[in-house]
Amino acid sequence: MAITTEDKQKAPRQSAKPETEVKADHSSKDGANTVEIFPLRSYQDLDEIKRRGGPGYSVSKRHADQLIQAGLATDKNPKD
């Protein structure tokens, strides 16, 4: 059975993206497990470009430890 142009027009369109997109949330809801880090080099984190010398931002302790160990960020404000 061949699909005609009419059938294609009647069929509901499916988007390429899933309707419910789940984003990883690296920050914790409570402040006890979050750390403020400062970028030492430019990198992409949480779908944003973090620039060297840019403002600090809060992430979970585990994520902060990974970035610090990789040499991308520090938990000490380099401007102080």
Stockholm file with secondary structure:
# STOCKHOLM 1.0

chainA/1-80         MAITTEDKQKAPRQSAKPETEVKADHSSKDGANTVEIFPLRSYQDLDEIKRRGGPGYSVSKRHADQLIQAGLATDKNPKD
#=GR chainA/1-80 SS CCCCHHHHHHSCCCCSSCSSCCCCCCSCSSGGGEEEEEESSCEEETTEEECTTCCCEEEEHHHHHHHHHTTSEESSCTTC
#=GC SS_cons        CCCCHHHHHHSCCCCSSCSSCCCCCCSCSSGGGEEEEEESSCEEETTEEECTTCCCEEEEHHHHHHHHHTTSEESSCTTC
//
